[in-house]
Amino acid sequence: MEAITATLVLWAKTEALGWLARHWRKLVVAVVVVGSAAVFVGVAAVTLVSSSGQAGAAANACTELGYTVDQAAYRPPPLDDSPAIPSGGAVPGFGPDDGDKIANAQAIIAAGAAAGVGRRGLIVAIATALQESGLRNLDHGDRDSLGLFQQRPSQGWGTPQQVRDPTFAALAFFGGRTSPHFSPATGRASPAGLVDVTGWAEVPLTVAAQSVQRSAFPSAYAKHEARATVIVDALASESPVAESGGAVMVGQPLSDQPSRVTAADYRANGVDIDAFCSSTFQLASSTGTPGQPSGQVVPAGEWTAPLEARITSAFGMRFHPVFQEWRLHAGTDFHAAVGTAITSPTVGVVHSVSWSSGGGLTITIAHASGVETEHLHLSEALVNPGDHVLGGQVIALSGDSGVGTGPHYHFEVHVNGVAVDPEGFMVQRGVNLRAWS
């Protein structure tokens, strides 16, 4: 009996090995298909996740800082009109001659799948690339900026060849453990990418993108969100995502976030949550309507506040929220939504209406006794060089041009060419700029 059993066992083994030898290729293909299907299902599920709560964590942090957060009454600051979404291409969101742009978008989405950022992260990345390069792999840019994300080799993003590699550039943008700049010693990428920013999936798109890019135009990313969403929803379930590797835990970074992201968490990760809150919500302790001009012309020789609004950043040394270094903040910042009227603080002559990468649209007014005032980050100038202006006369509309973390108004006072503290200067002339703080 034992001999018969042994013979049967040997026969079964021989048949099994023979079957495996004849069919192993089909078996491998089947495993790959099942694995790819799992990735497809994961990505498809993510596309169903609502983005309605993306600002929830940021709003909670603003509440913690003392702001009144009324989501029903919230209106985002005005933005430039969103560009038209192209059509007629092989993929929704693209034109008929956009084959290279589609390939670049596919590379970004494949990298995002490898990084596990989910639908929201893909939308942030595509919107960023649309703003920085129009989804073109540029061989030029501001200073040494190159590629899809206009990353700068001089700032540690890689060699010129590396930052022009779409996959390398996208993985660097996403950051985290899949970044080519990831350090096991610190557990972070340097330069930091999207997933290295606490709460990146919860803040508005423009804040998330700016936390990585440090752009001179921080609000410009938002206008590309609609097109980026169309592109991601069209490409996210296609082969580039499935080919990015094994089973991808889409949206994994969210599971590692604390249940409540605090203001301190944002600051520790390079997000200027204070500027976001001040440009979006009103302090509960404030009274009256924020961001109002003085509303009346004052007699010659008298001074008035150029804007009756809460001060958000005072004159003096500070750690710059964009450049991440200590430097002199040579003026006073005020809470001001885009389009708020700005007035001349006293009689004078418009010296210049100019533009700089840091201050954006700027008006400089010459006053008596060697005093000049500068008005920065404007959206529109209502005066011209050589114009005589009165105290309290509206000269401009505030904006978010130049370098900053959101819409605000920056006021400087120079005496004989030297910047002085506007608060102390104005108090000496009977004006308390903190009356509305």
Sequence and secondary structure as in RCSB ss.txt:
>XXXX:A:sequence
MEAITATLVLWAKTEALGWLARHWRKLVVAVVVVGSAAVFVGVAAVTLVSSSGQAGAAANACTELGYTVDQAAYR
PPPLDDSPAIPSGGAVPGFGPDDGDKIANAQAIIAAGAAAGVGRRGLIVAIATALQESGLRNLDHGDRDSLGLFQ
QRPSQGWGTPQQVRDPTFAALAFFGGRTSPHFSPATGRASPAGLVDVTGWAEVPLTVAAQSVQRSAFPSAYAKHE
ARATVIVDALASESPVAESGGAVMVGQPLSDQPSRVTAADYRANGVDIDAFCSSTFQLASSTGTPGQPSGQVVPA
GEWTAPLEARITSAFGMRFHPVFQEWRLHAGTDFHAAVGTAITSPTVGVVHSVSWSSGGGLTITIAHASGVETEH
LHLSEALVNPGDHVLGGQVIALSGDSGVGTGPHYHFEVHVNGVAVDPEGFMVQRGVNLRAWS
>XXXX:A:secstr
 HHHHHHHHHHHHHHHHHHHHHHHHHHHHHHHHHHHHHHHHHHHHHTTS  TTTTHHHHHHHHHTTEE  TTT  
            SSSSTT  TT HHHHHHHHHHHHHHHHHT HHHHHHHHHHHHHHHHTT   S  STT BTTTT
B GGGTS  HHHHTSHHHHHHHHH GGGSTTEETTTTEESS  GGGSTTTTTS HHHHHHHHH  SSTTGGGGGH
HHHHHHHHHHTTSHHHHTT S   TTHHHHTS SS  HHHHHHTT  HHHHHHHHSEETT  S SSB   S   T
T    S BS EEE SEEEE TTT SEEEE SEEEE  TT EEE SSSEEEEEEEEETTTEEEEEEE STTEEEEE
EEEEEE   TT EE TT EEEEEB  SS SSSEEEEEEEETTEEE HHHHHHTTT  GGGG 
